[in-house]
Amino acid sequence: MESPTDYAELFPVFSGLLLGSALGYLNPRVRLRAGVLLSVTLGAFATWVSGEFRLSWGFLLFDVPLVAATAAVSATATHWFRQSRKET
């Protein structure tokens, strides 16, 4: 049987996907700062939601880059998709 903590492990990935998709709507001057700040915030929140902080706060070193990397991939894919839609 699946427990709620099983889905908490997916939170960094889903939050990174949403963050990356939303970053395209921001002004390019603030995009990087907002991305870094929100990646750290969402990564820390993911560590807290999953309960991993009870074992070690070292899980931040995994969750924060996971959110940031997923956001970067999502932002790039969103950008490419928008560019391809403009060309057609």
GIFENPE-V667321 format. One record per residue. N is the residue number from 1. PSI is psi in whole degrees, 0 to 359 (none if undefined). BURIAL is b if it has 24 or more other C-alpha atoms within 12 Angstrom, else e. Layout:
n/psi/burial
N/PSI/BURIAL
N/PSI/BURIAL
//
This chain:
n/psi/burial
1/140/e
2/139/e
3/163/e
4/334/e
5/338/e
6/320/e
7/335/e
8/334/e
9/339/b
10/350/e
11/316/b
12/324/b
13/312/b
14/321/b
15/324/b
16/321/b
17/315/b
18/319/b
19/313/b
20/322/b
21/324/b
22/333/b
23/333/b
24/340/b
25/353/e
26/159/e
27/134/e
28/333/e
29/328/e
30/356/e
31/313/e
32/315/e
33/315/e
34/321/b
35/316/b
36/313/b
37/314/e
38/330/b
39/317/b
40/316/b
41/311/b
42/327/b
43/318/b
44/320/b
45/322/b
46/321/b
47/321/b
48/316/b
49/318/b
50/346/b
51/8/e
52/338/b
53/338/e
54/330/e
55/310/e
56/142/e
57/355/e
58/341/e
59/341/b
60/326/b
61/348/e
62/315/b
63/320/b
64/310/b
65/330/b
66/316/b
67/315/b
68/316/b
69/318/b
70/322/b
71/320/b
72/316/b
73/317/e
74/318/b
75/319/b
76/315/e
77/320/e
78/318/e
79/312/e
80/320/e
81/315/e
82/320/e
83/319/e
84/328/e
85/329/e
86/326/e
87/335/e
88/none/e
//
